[in-house]
């Protein structure tokens, strides 16, 4: 892939497409996978967790799923611990057997200065952090972002759940690109406590993002059920890419990642296997020059 290649939207199973993409090509990978519904998936199933670099101990006798060690990313050693995680949630095997090989591909595809944003809900975020610590290394963990919103039904027998989690990991903690000055600022919640100059300028976002969902009657609405707001993706793309960088989203859905990337002068590859998603993106990208649709 080069600057001469077009922005692409690919209709396919992403696990069939990802191995055809070049190593280290993408500065940003944003993933908003389907949440754990328990449905059957066709998938690979290798699972590993990184051992400490100085840990030469063998797995404890009788530990579930521990079957020795192998060499993984950058020569690191891993212990298989799938069984231990399965003790806590019997749905884990189905969902993470589907998602993990795709995260392995994401690691390969990230540039040395690249960043992965994995968007999940509260039911899976803790499992994702364990696996991403294994695949990327704990030293590559950058942030846990909380996207908070207030819309929809209110629970009566528990605190209403009104947030998603976005886990942020980098390929190389010594080289990743992050430019907070490029990010749109937001209003101070208590502008009277800062100088008038600061109140006008606004403040940089923290790791808690208050942002409404896509309005059912707003201009962004495409009709796609899991569409994410452009404001969330705009902040991510601004901070973790430069103009001309390549962005990848292989659970593309309504195509918000590509739409934002195009607006900000970034290049993109989107992948989705859902015909409804492809139809929505064909409508959304009608006026974006040079976008190529492919059927893999």
Secondary structure, 3 states (H helix, E strand, C coil): CCCCCCCEEEECCHHHHHHHCCCCCEEEEEECCCCCCCCCCCCCCCCCEECCCCCCCCCCCCCCCCCCEEECHHHCEEECCHHHHHCCCCCHHHHHHHHHHHHHHHHHHEEEEEEEEEEECCCCHHHHHHHHHHHHCHHHEEEEEEEECCCCCCCCCCCCCCEEEEEEEECCCCCCCCCHHHCCCECCCCHHHCCHHHHHHCECCCCEEECCCCCCCCCCCCCCCCCCCHHHHHHHHHHHCCCCCEEEECCCCCCHHHHHHHHCCCEEEEEECCHHHHHHHHHHCCCCCCCEEEEC
